Amino acid sequence: MSQTNVSFSFDLLECQHSLTFPVAKLTDYSDRVDELLSIDNAFALITAAHILTQQTRKKSQARYEAKLRLVRLLYERQWDKQRIIDLFEIVDWLMKLPKWLETKVFQEIESIERREDMRYINSVQRMYMEKFRAEGMEQGLVKGVLTGEIKVLKRQLEKRFGTLPTWAIDKLDNAAEQELDAWCESILTAQTLTAVFDNEATH
């Protein structure tokens, strides 16, 4: 493995001060993940997490397995509570997963804590619950706004064209935000119900 030295120096009051320190590239350790994880050292674990994140890009299942491996290792190490929580937050930030796999990680954490009787790390659980709750609230807010727009548009269409046929109701109930915006504009000039929806491509 190659190693590069970096030097820094400056002059002050006719004295010269210099520092020389080695620089190691993360890529030099790409094939040494097992070795890094065998070292009882926080920096080694973070380096391994970074490498595993790169190696599992666009590979959700592989990343899930790698993340789970790191989580289990955190619980096995005899580190203090705050260090484990801090390291977990770094791993969680690096190794993003789809929601359903994040849920599986959370379930594994619960299982480990019950099995090992390590409830003192339930701060990790709370962090996950807060994250899921925030995501759920955001998704619920967006869904609620769309539902409100659909109800308003339905009433407007009924006032202009009378009782809506099934096909129109189905289109409204399954509409995306962009489609609703287009139909809201179309209703101002369309002469028929069919024209409201036919004109969506022109907006």
N, C-alpha and C positions, 0 to 999 in steps of 0.2 A: 504494500500500500504506500503510495507516494505521500509525502508530507511537505507542506509549504510553510516557510517562515515569513512572518510579516514584521517589519521593523518600523519604529516610530522614534523620532529624535527631535530635540529642540535645544537651542542655546539660550542660556540665561546667566547674566553677570559673568561672562567669559567662561562659563562652565557648560559643558555639553552633556545632556541627559538623553539616554536612549533606552528603548525597550524592544526586545525581540521575543516574539511568542509564536508558537506553532499554530497552524490552522488545519483543521481536519474537515474534509468534505463529507456530507451525509451520504453521498453516493458511494463512498468508499466502504460503507457498512451495509450496503443493500443486500448482500448475501450472508450477513452475519446477525440476522435478527434473533435467532435462537441463542446465540452467544450473549447478545445485549440483554435479553430477558432473563438470562441466568445470573446476571449481576444484580446484587442487592443495592441498586443505586437509582435515584429518581431521574437523573439525567439520561441514563441508559434506557430507562423505560420510555421517556419522552421521545428519544431518538428513534426507538423501535416503532413507536406509535406513528411518528412522521413517515417513516419508511413504509409501514403497512398501509397508511393512508394513500400514498402514491401508488403502491402496488395493486390496490383494490379499487382504483378509480373506475367507475362505471361497472363495478362488480358487486352488487348489493349483498348477495349471499356470502361472498368471500369476506367482505368488509364486516358483516355481522359476526361471522365466526372469529375474525381477528379481534374485533372489539370485545367480544365475549371472553376471549382468551386473556386480554389485558385486564378486564374487570375482575375475573377470577384471581388473577395474579395479585391485584391490589388487595383483595381480601386475605390472601395467603401471607402477604408480607406483614411483619410485625412492626408496622409504622404507626405513628400516632394518628388520631382521628382526623385532624385538620389537614395533614399531608395527604391522606387518602382522598379526602374530599377535593382538595385542590388539584391533585393529579387526575382524578376522575373528570373534573370539569374540563381540563385540557384535552383529555382523550375524547370526551363527548363533543367538544368543539371541533376537533380535527376530523373525527370519523362520523360525519353526518350519514344518517340512514333514513329510508322511507319510514313513515309513521308506524306501519304495522311491524316493522323489524325493531324500531325503538321500543315499542310496547313489549316485544319478546325479551329485550335486554332488561327492561324494568322488571318483568316477571322473574327472570333469572336472579336478579338482585334480591328480590323478595325470598326466593327459594334458598339462596345462599345464607341470608341472614337468619332464616328460621332454622336451617340445618346447623349452622355454626354458632347460633345464639350470639350474634354480633349486632344487636339492635342499636348499638351506639353509633352506627353509621347511617341511621335512618334519615340524616340530612340529605343524602343522595336520593332517597326515595321522594322526599319532599320537593327536591329540585325537579325531578321528573314530573311529579304531579302538577306542579306550578306551570311547567312548560306545556304539558298536554292541555291543562285547563285554559291557558292563554290562547293556544292554537284553536281549541274548540270554540272559544268565545269569538275569535276573529272570523272563523268559518261561519258560525251562527249569525253573526252580524251581517255578513255578505248575503247569506241565504235569506235573511229577514228582509233586507232591502229589496231583493229581487221579487220576493213574494208580494211585497207591498206594491211594487210597480205593476205586476201582473194583475192584481185586483183592480187597480185604478184603470188600467187599459181595458180590462173586461167591461167595466161599467161604462166607459166612454163608447166602446163599440156597441154595446147593447142599446144605449141611448140613440145612436145613429142608425143602427141596422136591425134592431130588435133582438129576439132570442138567438143566441149564437149556436150554430151547428156543432156537432161533436168534433169535426175535423179542426175547427177554429179553436175550440177549447184545448184540444190536444196540443196544437202548435204553441199556444200561450203557456200551457203548463210545462212544456219542455224547452222553452225559449232561453237563449243565452242573453246576456246583458246587451250585446251589440244589436241583436235582433229586436229586442224591445225598444231600443232607442230609434231604430229605423221605422218600426210600426207606429210609434208615437208621432213621428213626423208625417208618415203617410196618411194617417187618419184625418189630417187637416185638409187634404186635397182630394183624396180618393172618393169616387162616386159610388163604389160598391165595396162590400166586405172583402170579396176576392181581390179587388185592386189594392186593398191595404197591404195584404201579404205578398201579392205579386210585385209590388213596387219596392220590396225590401232590397232587391239587388241593385237598385239605382241610387241608394243612399250610402 
